[in-house]
Amino acid sequence: MTDITELGIAAIRDGVASGEFTAVEVAEAFNSNVAAASALNAFIVETPEIALSMAKSVDDDRAAGKDLGKMAGVPIGMKDLFCTEGTQTTAASNILGGFVPQYESTVSANLWKAGAGMLGKLNLDQFAMGSSNETSAFGNVISPWRISGGNNAPLAPGGSSGGSSTAVSARLCPAATGTDTGGSIRQPAAFTGITGIKPTYGRCSRWGVVAFASSLDQAGPMAHDVRDCAIMLESMAGFDPKDSTSLDLPVPDWEAALNSDLKGKKVGVPREYRMDGTDQDILDSWDQGIAWLKDAGADIVDISLPHTKYALPAYYIIAPAEASSNLSRYDGVRYGMRELPEGANLQDMYAATRSEGFGPEVKRRIMIGTYVLSAGFYDAYYTQAQKVRTLISQDFKAAFQQCDVILAPTTPTASFPLGDKDKDPLSMYLNDVFAVPASMAGLPAMSVPCGLNKDGLPLGLQIIGNMFDEQGVLNAGLAIEERAGFTARPNKWW
């Protein structure tokens, strides 16, 4: 039999349902991989007992003849941004050290209801702020990939969902939750050779997810392939009255409707995404993706998204502004850490707690956000950025009058060595240049692995869909996946 830890969601679900193996056997196999991979630093908290307990419940239900959920017997990694009842949730920040929620996020509750189990809480950039997983208070996550040819420099797994991408790529779990504010599912998926989808804003509830930028944050799955993402997204999504931005729409059966035949579909190629500084390997993979979608029956359409160049600066005004507001709740009064210097008053406690608890990147974004929301600069920066956001959304609406989905690179480069960009925030922010526009417009978008660059590192192609059209995105992704035939795996060094 194939090593269980090489299997994805669909294969594990079907194998458990058929009795080929038990859910407990699956949990044991992945628990073993997690325990052996501490060098990757993908997990903040490991929960092997919880994984086994949840697996036993699935086996008991099967023995009793009960109906099993879509994720029955599938143990997953949970990004440590999702509140999990009785299990520490830190957002990878010292300021939430020791915080154990007494409630469950809606997304994680939906997954447990579908039969999934929890292997542990995954590392991330602190409060999801970062593109390389170097801002975590618990240390860097390290990509399982290495540059070919003997250069063993540790590489970035992407961010903020770097723990999720590393865990799935290294086969520590068959799938993981991620969150995407400006590309934090798609960029790490591209860096590590896995698949990840950010659904339409509002598809997955934000209730119980530690907030970064509320108008942008969206949960999504990260898994081996398109089918697995479809299955997991069905289990995560759904209307939630506790979230005022939740979409009151039925959840489609995305898995059943998967179809890689794109006859009659039009694929838009935005000319503004051919940017200076993009690696030639990336541009070549984009051209190859265009050829693959033509082969799948699609017509290729040249489109324009004229305000693309303003997306990144507008994002880095809006997201920090919302972060400044959201993170004001961390003051040492109600939960998390409290720094109380001798003789300090309330203001001193606030200052000491936030100074000690937040990392440099979080402080940087809070300061930017506070600045752009201040009385003298609100209209000059924040209001203008919101106007640009509207123009970006209008660009996409006009584009979708001409095409069904849009094909673009996911990132301008492949993964880079840890430490290469941490001293230059602007260089780090540019990693999100292709991912941010879809986030600003609230559109579904996914990254699918399409090959390796000259250094043997994974590359990803991005498919962006119209509002609510996750099916179109998944189908185009499946067409690329079938033609790319991506089977590369990192050489195990950990």
Helices and strands as residue ranges (DSSP letters): G 4-6, H 9-18, H 23-35, G 38-40, E 43-46, H 48-63, E 75-79, G 94-96, H 106-113, E 117-122, G 126-128, H 162-169, E 175-180, H 186-192, E 195-198, E 218-223, H 226-236, E 266-270, G 271-273, H 280-295, E 299-303, G 308-310, H 311-326, G 327-329, H 346-357, H 360-373, I 378-383, H 384-399, E 405-409, H 425-429, G 430-432, H 436-441, E 445-452, E 458-465, H 470-484
